[in-house]
Amino acid sequence: MRFMMIVKATKDSEAGAKPSPELLEAMMKYNEELARAGVLLAADGLHASATGIRIAYPVPGGKPKVTDGPFTESKELIAGYTLIEVKSREEAIEWALRMPDPHGFGQGEIELRQIIEMHELTGQSE
């Protein structure tokens, strides 16, 4: 089972604030633990939405609309993610609970979501 830990952005991360050296060290240790356990697939931080591009499909079959960031009207932006492959939902929760506060100062928030596997969409066995 694959899960994505989605790190929610804060005002500071959207303003381009860099993590403290202590937080960077804690995150590196956490990622090393994930890698040693063989569950880490990917982990990255994202630039602020000011550098992002949003593509919307306002009309079915129509031309997509491209909008440059920032996306200040959005309530929940993403600052980063960690992708893991584990044996169960419970194991994914255990790993998510071990992640250091991604922003420090009690501002961090992580959303844990299971990845839809192709066999779930097609109805075919793995």
C-alpha positions as CSV (number, residue, x, y, z in Angstrom):
1,M,0.0,0.0,0.0
2,R,1.3,3.4,-0.9
3,F,0.5,6.5,1.1
4,M,1.3,10.2,0.7
5,M,2.0,12.4,3.6
6,I,1.0,15.8,2.4
7,V,2.6,18.7,4.3
8,K,0.3,21.7,4.4
9,A,1.8,25.1,3.7
10,T,1.9,28.0,6.2
11,K,2.1,31.7,5.8
12,D,5.9,31.4,6.5
13,S,6.5,28.6,4.0
14,E,4.5,30.6,1.4
15,A,6.7,33.6,2.1
16,G,9.7,31.5,1.3
17,A,11.0,31.1,4.9
18,K,13.6,28.3,5.1
19,P,13.4,25.6,7.8
20,S,15.8,26.0,10.7
21,P,19.0,24.0,10.7
22,E,17.6,21.9,13.6
23,L,14.4,21.1,11.7
24,L,16.4,20.2,8.5
25,E,18.5,17.8,10.5
26,A,15.4,16.3,12.2
27,M,13.8,15.8,8.8
28,M,17.0,14.3,7.3
29,K,17.2,11.8,10.2
30,Y,13.5,10.9,9.7
31,N,13.9,10.4,5.9
32,E,17.0,8.2,6.7
33,E,14.9,6.1,9.1
34,L,12.2,5.7,6.3
35,A,14.9,4.7,3.8
36,R,16.6,2.2,6.2
37,A,13.2,0.6,6.8
38,G,12.7,0.3,3.1
39,V,9.4,2.2,3.0
40,L,10.6,5.6,1.5
41,L,9.7,6.1,-2.2
42,A,10.1,9.9,-2.4
43,A,10.2,13.0,-0.2
44,D,10.4,16.6,-1.4
45,G,9.6,20.2,-0.4
46,L,7.9,22.5,-2.8
47,H,8.6,26.1,-3.7
48,A,5.9,28.6,-2.7
49,S,2.8,28.9,-4.8
50,A,4.1,32.2,-6.1
51,T,6.2,30.2,-8.5
52,G,3.5,27.7,-9.3
53,I,1.2,27.4,-12.3
54,R,-2.5,26.3,-12.1
55,I,-4.2,24.6,-15.0
56,A,-8.0,24.6,-14.9
57,Y,-10.5,22.9,-17.2
58,P,-13.5,25.2,-17.0
59,V,-15.4,23.9,-20.0
60,P,-15.6,20.1,-20.7
61,G,-13.6,19.5,-23.9
62,G,-12.6,23.1,-24.0
63,K,-9.2,24.8,-23.8
64,P,-7.5,24.7,-20.4
65,K,-6.9,27.9,-18.6
66,V,-3.4,28.6,-17.3
67,T,-3.0,30.9,-14.2
68,D,0.3,31.9,-12.6
69,G,0.7,31.8,-8.8
70,P,0.5,32.9,-6.1
71,F,-2.8,31.2,-5.2
72,T,-3.7,33.4,-2.3
73,E,-7.4,32.5,-2.5
74,S,-6.6,28.8,-1.8
75,K,-7.1,27.8,1.8
76,E,-4.9,24.8,1.8
77,L,-1.7,24.8,-0.1
78,I,1.0,22.1,-0.1
79,A,4.5,22.7,1.1
80,G,5.9,19.2,0.5
81,Y,5.2,15.5,0.6
82,T,6.6,12.1,1.5
83,L,5.6,9.0,-0.4
84,I,5.9,5.7,1.4
85,E,5.0,2.1,0.7
86,V,3.9,0.1,3.7
87,K,1.9,-3.1,4.6
88,S,-1.1,-1.4,6.3
89,R,-2.9,1.8,7.0
90,E,-1.8,1.5,10.7
91,E,1.9,1.4,9.6
92,A,1.4,4.5,7.5
93,I,-0.2,6.3,10.5
94,E,2.8,5.2,12.7
95,W,5.3,6.6,10.3
96,A,3.3,9.9,9.9
97,L,3.2,10.3,13.7
98,R,7.0,10.0,13.8
99,M,7.5,12.9,11.3
100,P,8.9,16.0,13.0
101,D,6.7,19.0,13.0
102,P,7.3,20.0,9.3
103,H,7.4,23.8,10.0
104,G,8.3,23.9,13.7
105,F,6.7,26.2,16.2
106,G,3.6,24.0,16.4
107,Q,2.4,25.1,12.9
108,G,2.8,21.9,11.1
109,E,-0.1,19.8,9.6
110,I,0.2,16.6,7.7
111,E,-2.6,14.9,5.7
112,L,-2.2,11.2,5.1
113,R,-3.8,9.8,1.9
114,Q,-3.7,6.4,0.4
115,I,-2.7,6.2,-3.3
116,I,-5.2,4.6,-5.6
117,E,-3.6,1.6,-7.3
118,M,-4.3,0.8,-10.9
119,H,-6.0,-2.5,-10.0
120,E,-8.5,-0.6,-7.9
121,L,-9.6,1.3,-11.0
122,T,-9.6,-1.5,-13.4
123,G,-11.0,-4.3,-11.2
124,Q,-8.1,-6.5,-12.2
125,S,-6.0,-8.4,-9.6
126,E,-2.6,-7.0,-8.7
